[in-house]
Amino acid sequence: MKQIVNMSAFGGKQSSIAKATQISVLVLTGVLALAPFAFAQFQTPSGAGSGLPNDTSVSGFVIKIINIALAVAGLIAVLFLIIGGFRYITSAGNEETAEQAKKIITNAIIGIVVIILSFVIVRVISNALVSNQV
């Protein structure tokens, strides 16, 4: 029974390249699954027109790209939070694996906080630039 637990998807003797490949595939799948929702703002509701966004300024485009990048980073951080929780639950009493899982969870939470603060900073700066109060 102990061998079955140790050979789980994240707890076995897999190389770091295999783990990175698995995580990359999961992230890419999540990004591709959520891409229609991220780019839904570019669609014209009336059906007439080119389908391009109405905001043609460079700053508006850069802010949208930054917001999409922060959303992707947030998804990755939440994915790591889930992976850390899974590893913690499946540690099966192994203290080393449980400590590694706790570190993953802690770093994922720190990452989520940093991403949220980055989003707030970008929002404040973009509102200041748009209203020309800088």
C-alpha positions as CSV (number, residue, x, y, z in Angstrom):
1,M,0.0,0.0,0.0
2,K,2.8,2.4,0.8
3,Q,4.3,2.0,-2.7
4,I,1.0,2.9,-4.3
5,V,0.9,6.2,-2.3
6,N,4.5,7.0,-3.1
7,M,4.0,6.5,-6.8
8,S,1.1,9.0,-7.0
9,A,1.0,11.7,-9.7
10,F,3.1,14.2,-7.6
11,G,4.8,12.1,-5.0
12,G,6.8,9.4,-6.9
13,K,10.4,9.4,-8.1
14,Q,9.7,11.4,-11.3
15,S,12.3,13.7,-12.7
16,S,11.8,17.4,-12.4
17,I,11.4,17.7,-16.1
18,A,8.4,15.3,-16.0
19,K,6.9,17.3,-13.2
20,A,7.5,20.6,-15.1
21,T,5.9,19.1,-18.2
22,Q,2.8,17.9,-16.3
23,I,2.4,21.4,-14.7
24,S,2.9,23.1,-18.0
25,V,0.3,20.9,-19.7
26,L,-2.2,21.7,-16.9
27,V,-1.5,25.4,-17.1
28,L,-1.7,25.5,-20.9
29,T,-5.0,23.5,-20.8
30,G,-6.4,25.9,-18.2
31,V,-5.3,29.0,-20.2
32,L,-6.8,27.6,-23.5
33,A,-10.0,26.7,-21.7
34,L,-10.4,30.2,-20.3
35,A,-9.2,32.1,-23.3
36,P,-12.7,32.7,-24.7
37,F,-13.7,34.3,-21.5
38,A,-10.6,36.5,-21.3
39,F,-11.1,37.8,-24.9
40,A,-14.9,38.1,-24.7
41,Q,-14.5,41.9,-24.1
42,F,-13.2,42.3,-27.7
43,Q,-16.5,41.2,-29.3
44,T,-19.0,43.7,-30.7
45,P,-22.4,43.1,-29.2
46,S,-24.4,44.5,-32.2
47,G,-22.8,42.1,-34.7
48,A,-21.8,45.1,-36.9
49,G,-18.2,46.3,-37.0
50,S,-14.8,44.8,-37.0
51,G,-14.8,43.2,-33.6
52,L,-11.9,45.3,-32.4
53,P,-11.9,47.0,-29.0
54,N,-13.2,50.5,-28.9
55,D,-10.2,51.8,-26.9
56,T,-7.5,52.5,-29.5
57,S,-5.0,54.1,-27.2
58,V,-1.7,52.5,-26.5
59,S,-2.1,52.8,-22.7
60,G,-5.5,51.1,-22.8
61,F,-4.0,48.2,-24.8
62,V,-1.0,47.9,-22.4
63,I,-3.3,47.9,-19.4
64,K,-5.5,45.1,-20.9
65,I,-2.4,43.0,-21.6
66,I,-1.2,43.6,-18.0
67,N,-4.6,42.6,-16.7
68,I,-4.6,39.4,-18.8
69,A,-1.1,38.6,-17.6
70,L,-2.1,39.1,-14.0
71,A,-5.2,36.9,-14.5
72,V,-3.0,34.1,-15.9
73,A,-0.5,34.5,-13.0
74,G,-3.5,34.3,-10.6
75,L,-4.6,31.1,-12.2
76,I,-1.2,29.6,-11.9
77,A,-1.0,30.6,-8.3
78,V,-4.3,29.0,-7.6
79,L,-3.2,25.9,-9.5
80,F,-0.1,25.7,-7.2
81,L,-2.4,26.1,-4.2
82,I,-4.4,23.1,-5.3
83,I,-1.3,21.1,-6.1
84,G,0.1,21.9,-2.6
85,G,-3.1,20.9,-1.0
86,F,-3.2,17.6,-2.9
87,R,0.4,16.8,-2.0
88,Y,-0.4,17.6,1.7
89,I,-3.4,15.4,1.7
90,T,-1.6,12.5,0.0
91,S,1.6,12.8,2.1
92,A,0.4,9.7,4.1
93,G,2.3,10.7,7.3
94,N,5.6,11.4,5.5
95,E,6.8,14.5,7.3
96,E,9.2,15.6,4.5
97,T,6.5,15.5,1.8
98,A,4.1,17.3,4.2
99,E,6.6,20.1,4.8
100,Q,7.2,20.5,1.1
101,A,3.5,20.7,0.5
102,K,3.2,23.4,3.3
103,K,5.9,25.4,1.6
104,I,4.1,25.2,-1.7
105,I,0.9,26.3,-0.1
106,T,2.6,29.2,1.7
107,N,4.3,30.4,-1.4
108,A,1.1,30.1,-3.5
109,I,-0.7,32.2,-0.9
110,I,2.1,34.8,-0.9
111,G,1.9,34.8,-4.7
112,I,-1.9,35.4,-4.7
113,V,-1.5,38.3,-2.3
114,V,1.3,39.8,-4.5
115,I,-0.9,39.4,-7.6
116,I,-3.9,41.0,-6.0
117,L,-1.7,43.9,-4.8
118,S,-0.3,44.2,-8.3
119,F,-3.8,44.3,-9.8
120,V,-4.7,47.1,-7.4
121,I,-1.6,49.1,-8.2
122,V,-2.2,48.8,-11.9
123,R,-5.8,49.8,-11.5
124,V,-4.9,52.9,-9.4
125,I,-2.2,54.0,-11.9
126,S,-4.4,53.4,-14.9
127,N,-7.2,55.4,-13.4
128,A,-4.8,58.2,-12.6
129,L,-3.5,58.2,-16.2
130,V,-6.9,58.1,-17.8
131,S,-8.3,61.0,-15.6
132,N,-5.0,63.0,-16.3
133,Q,-4.5,63.7,-12.6
134,V,-0.8,62.7,-12.7
